[in-house]
Amino acid sequence: MRALCHHYGVELQHFSPNAITAAAVFAAVCEGYLGMMPHWDLWLHLYRGEQFNAPGGAAGVRKPVRAGCLNLVLKTGKSERPREYISVGLASNHAGWDSQWFYLRNDDDLLPAYTGRLISERPDHWKYSVVQAHQSRLHPLLDALKKLREEGLTAALVLSAVHHRRVLPLMSRTLRMDEMGPGISSWDLEACRMSNEAPADDEVAARVRAAVAGDFQPKHINDFPMRPDQGSIDLVSSISCLRFRSSIPFDILLRLTFARAGID
């Protein structure tokens, strides 16, 4: 979250609700399904910033807003390869959300200080993508995302797994989501969770429906378990000419891939 604030040059209240959701889903995909920390170049490859301005009263006139001016959206365009990411259909109506927000204490000044400033136009760096020289490094990750997409992973299923784990993807934690498995002490697990008891399936489904488009039902919960839970997906890796179904943890596989390519 601090990286997003720094890169886009914004304060926490500038993110729209869907921007927060998009970032949370991305972090959960990286941790819970790819088995790695959120990958910055992959984020810049997939997302760009767009500015939201509210209607200003006169026809065709729009005005800056103090909260929610930054939307984070998947890139589109004829020059870009289609469907590089999972399906992310987010809710289109969050009416009134900006009248029900509150202040948080900024412990140790880790987040940008609140100034209430208006962003009147979209900065150029909101459009920037990953630099061309780094594109080849993303191929193993894009291959893994393709596999997850083909197996049916969606933002709704990611969010249901997140709520089931009782974890906030953008919070500071000692464990990644893929590390929250057997052999981890209950103390370490509870330190990463937001509640002592798992929410009921009906509650999880209601939370997911509030964030995504479509009718998500309790029966779909745990349809796509995260690593290392039983039933989590076995990713297929393509490394140069070597093709195999891997039982190696994917974070280790990526290190091996990058080592072969001479990438740190």
Residue pairs with C-beta under 8 A, 6 or more apart in sequence:
1 12
1 23
1 111
1 170
2 110
2 111
3 40
4 10
4 15
4 23
4 72
5 11
5 12
5 111
5 112
6 112
7 125
8 14
8 49
8 70
8 123
8 125
8 126
9 123
9 125
10 69
10 70
10 112
10 119
11 111
11 112
11 113
11 114
11 115
11 117
12 104
12 111
12 112
12 114
13 66
13 67
13 68
13 101
13 114
14 67
14 68
14 69
14 70
14 119
15 23
15 68
15 70
15 72
16 52
16 68
16 69
16 70
16 71
16 72
16 94
17 68
17 91
17 94
17 97
18 71
18 72
18 90
18 91
18 94
19 70
19 71
19 72
20 170
21 90
21 155
21 159
21 211
21 212
22 47
22 72
22 73
22 88
22 90
23 72
23 169
23 170
24 159
24 162
24 168
24 169
24 170
25 88
25 155
25 158
25 159
25 169
26 38
26 43
26 46
26 47
27 38
27 169
27 170
28 158
28 159
28 161
28 162
28 169
28 177
28 226
29 86
29 145
29 148
29 153
29 158
30 36
30 37
30 38
30 39
30 42
31 37
31 38
31 169
31 176
31 177
31 178
32 158
32 161
32 162
32 165
32 176
32 177
32 178
32 226
32 227
33 144
33 148
33 153
33 158
33 178
33 226
33 227
33 232
33 233
34 141
34 144
34 145
34 235
34 250
34 251
34 254
35 176
35 178
35 227
35 249
35 250
35 251
35 254
36 176
36 250
36 251
36 254
37 176
39 141
41 130
41 134
41 137
41 138
42 130
42 138
42 141
44 128
44 129
44 130
45 75
45 84
45 129
45 130
45 135
45 138
46 74
46 75
46 84
46 85
47 72
47 73
47 74
47 75
48 72
48 73
48 75
48 126
48 127
48 128
48 129
49 70
49 71
49 72
49 73
49 122
49 123
49 126
49 127
50 70
50 71
50 72
50 73
50 122
50 126
51 69
51 70
51 71
51 119
51 121
51 122
51 126
52 65
52 68
52 69
52 70
52 71
53 62
53 63
53 64
53 65
53 69
54 62
54 63
54 64
54 65
55 61
55 62
55 63
56 62
56 63
64 118
64 119
64 120
65 98
65 118
66 98
66 116
66 118
67 98
67 101
68 97
68 98
69 118
69 119
70 119
70 126
74 85
74 88
75 129
83 149
84 142
84 145
84 146
85 145
85 149
86 145
86 148
86 149
86 153
86 154
86 155
86 158
87 149
87 153
87 154
87 155
88 154
88 155
89 154
89 155
89 156
89 212
89 213
89 214
90 155
90 211
90 212
90 213
91 210
91 211
91 212
91 213
92 213
103 114
106 113
106 114
130 138
136 261
137 258
137 261
137 263
139 238
140 237
140 238
140 239
140 253
140 254
140 257
140 258
141 254
143 236
143 237
143 238
144 235
144 237
144 250
147 233
147 235
147 236
148 233
148 235
151 224
151 233
152 223
152 224
153 224
153 233
154 212
155 211
155 212
156 208
156 212
156 214
156 216
156 220
157 220
157 223
157 224
158 224
159 207
159 208
159 211
159 212
160 204
160 205
160 208
160 216
160 220
160 221
160 222
160 223
161 222
161 224
161 225
161 226
162 168
162 169
162 177
163 199
163 203
163 204
163 207
163 208
164 198
164 199
164 204
164 221
164 222
165 177
165 180
165 193
165 226
166 193
166 194
166 195
166 198
166 199
167 173
167 177
167 180
167 192
167 193
167 194
168 194
169 177
173 191
173 192
174 188
174 191
174 192
175 184
175 188
175 189
175 192
177 226
177 227
178 226
178 227
178 228
178 249
178 251
179 228
180 189
180 192
180 228
181 227
181 228
181 229
182 228
190 196
199 207
201 218
201 221
202 218
204 218
204 221
205 216
205 217
205 218
205 220
205 221
208 216
209 215
209 216
224 233
225 231
225 232
226 232
227 249
227 250
234 245
234 246
234 247
235 246
235 250
235 253
236 243
236 245
236 246
237 243
237 244
237 246
237 250
237 253
237 257
239 256
239 257
239 260
240 260
246 253
248 256
258 264
